[in-house]
Amino acid sequence: MPDRKDDVYGDHISHKFNDELMELKTEFLKMGGMVESQVENAIQALMDGDGHLAEQIRAKDKQVDKMEMDLDEEATLIIARRQPTARDLRLVISVIKMVADLERVGDEAKKIAKLAIKLSEEGQAPRGYVEVRHIGTHVLGMLHDSLDAFARLDSEQALRIMKEDKRVDEEYQAAARTLLTFMMEDTRNISRCMSVMWVLRALERVGDHACNIAENVIFMVKGEDVRHTPVEEAERVVGR
């Protein structure tokens, strides 16, 4: 069950402060939805060889960058005006950190889009698309769930996302080995296969950023930093 007992953000005497915190959360989730769509469309552009769609994704990157700057400014102003303490400060600081992760997810989507354009011009690679689809679906699910965990302040769901990160790493390594073996057997396709390899690497990084967001959700809810700690320690924190 979500940590509804911990969902105490927005419970202030000042209605204006409540509104500012709610607006911060809303704008963060709006940015999250945008970068989630960017990654999904970048994968689709690659799979379909759709250079036009890929160009649209690249063009939207500046919009993601602007949302990051706006959210950073909004969070900074809240700290300056309200001087929040305890749980409210955790929320604002976590949003600043998570916004940076979302911006980097947007960067990974742009990389995939650039590679999709390259492959649409050169011709699709002979291998790797099944792995792209599989890992892409996995990390998109992690990203969506991390945003949902933030919206609901659900530390248990955040913990599940942390556990998924290791599986994504294993899937990426297995896919990379398969592609390397194929390239060694048929050197004519090295360039195109390397493009797919970079796509897989970008998707693995999206999973890392989703995991970072999940770690910050746990920090918001439980007040303990679980970055760079074993999953077993995060389980202890969430289970308290």
ABEGO torsion letter per residue (X at the ends): XBBAAABABGBBABAAAAAAAAAAAAAAAAAAAAAAAAAAAAAAAAAAGBAAAAAAAAAAAAAAAAAAAAAAAAAAAAAAAAGBBEAAAAAAAAAAAAAAAAAAAAAAAAAAAAAAAAAAAAEBBABGAAAAAAAAAAAAAAAAAAAAAAAAGBAAAAAAAAAAAAAAAAAAAAAAAAAAAAAAABAAAAAAAAAAAAAAAAAAAAAAAAAAAAAAAAAAAAGBBABGBBAAAAAAAAAX
